[in-house]
Amino acid sequence: MKGGETMGADFLSLLGNYVFPVVACCAMAYFVKYMYDQTNKRIDDLNAQHKDEVDNLSTVISNNTVALEKMNTLIERLGK
């Protein structure tokens, strides 16, 4: 019976000292990868939203430039 008890204790010692830390490390690695993927997805969404905003602002600035050019031309004609 002593041999079986020693083997059981050795197994539990092996489990506690090696298997659990490896499994815990793998679980933490999976969690980090999951969080990294989620963060990248959010950043990609924000980048797409920012690109749309910048494109919209570029259009507004272009339209304002055209309006200012027309006003400048009108002021020059009225000044003559």
C-alpha positions as CSV (number, residue, x, y, z in Angstrom):
1,M,0.0,0.0,0.0
2,K,2.9,2.3,0.7
3,G,4.0,2.2,-3.0
4,G,0.5,3.3,-4.1
5,E,0.4,6.1,-1.6
6,T,3.8,7.3,-2.7
7,M,2.9,7.1,-6.3
8,G,-0.3,9.1,-5.7
9,A,1.6,11.7,-3.7
10,D,4.2,11.9,-6.5
11,F,1.4,12.3,-9.1
12,L,-0.2,15.1,-7.0
13,S,3.2,16.7,-6.6
14,L,3.8,16.5,-10.3
15,L,0.4,17.9,-11.0
16,G,0.8,20.8,-8.6
17,N,4.4,21.7,-9.6
18,Y,4.2,21.3,-13.4
19,V,0.9,20.7,-14.9
20,F,-1.1,23.4,-13.2
21,P,1.4,26.2,-14.0
22,V,1.6,25.2,-17.6
23,V,-2.2,25.1,-18.0
24,A,-2.5,28.4,-16.2
25,C,0.2,29.9,-18.4
26,C,-1.7,28.7,-21.5
27,A,-5.0,30.1,-20.2
28,M,-3.3,33.5,-19.6
29,A,-1.7,33.4,-23.0
30,Y,-5.1,32.8,-24.6
31,F,-6.7,35.6,-22.6
32,V,-3.9,38.0,-23.7
33,K,-4.4,37.0,-27.3
34,Y,-8.2,37.4,-27.0
35,M,-7.8,40.9,-25.5
36,Y,-5.2,41.9,-28.1
37,D,-7.5,40.8,-30.9
38,Q,-10.4,42.7,-29.4
39,T,-8.3,45.8,-29.0
40,N,-7.1,45.6,-32.6
41,K,-10.7,45.3,-33.8
42,R,-11.7,48.4,-31.8
43,I,-8.7,50.3,-33.2
44,D,-9.6,49.3,-36.8
45,D,-13.2,50.5,-36.2
46,L,-11.9,53.8,-34.8
47,N,-9.5,54.2,-37.7
48,A,-12.3,53.7,-40.2
49,Q,-14.5,56.2,-38.4
50,H,-11.6,58.7,-38.2
51,K,-10.9,58.3,-42.0
52,D,-14.6,59.1,-42.7
53,E,-14.4,62.2,-40.5
54,V,-11.2,63.4,-42.2
55,D,-12.7,62.8,-45.6
56,N,-15.8,64.7,-44.6
57,L,-13.7,67.6,-43.3
58,S,-11.6,67.6,-46.5
59,T,-14.8,68.0,-48.5
60,V,-16.0,70.9,-46.2
61,I,-12.6,72.7,-46.5
62,S,-12.6,72.3,-50.3
63,N,-16.2,73.7,-50.5
64,N,-15.2,76.6,-48.2
65,T,-12.2,77.3,-50.4
66,V,-14.4,77.5,-53.5
67,A,-16.8,79.8,-51.7
68,L,-14.0,82.1,-50.5
69,E,-12.6,82.2,-54.0
70,K,-16.0,83.2,-55.4
71,M,-16.4,85.9,-52.7
72,N,-12.9,87.2,-53.4
73,T,-13.7,87.4,-57.1
74,L,-17.0,89.2,-56.4
75,I,-15.2,91.7,-54.0
76,E,-12.6,92.4,-56.7
77,R,-15.2,93.1,-59.3
78,L,-17.2,95.3,-57.0
79,G,-14.0,97.2,-56.0
80,K,-13.2,98.1,-59.6
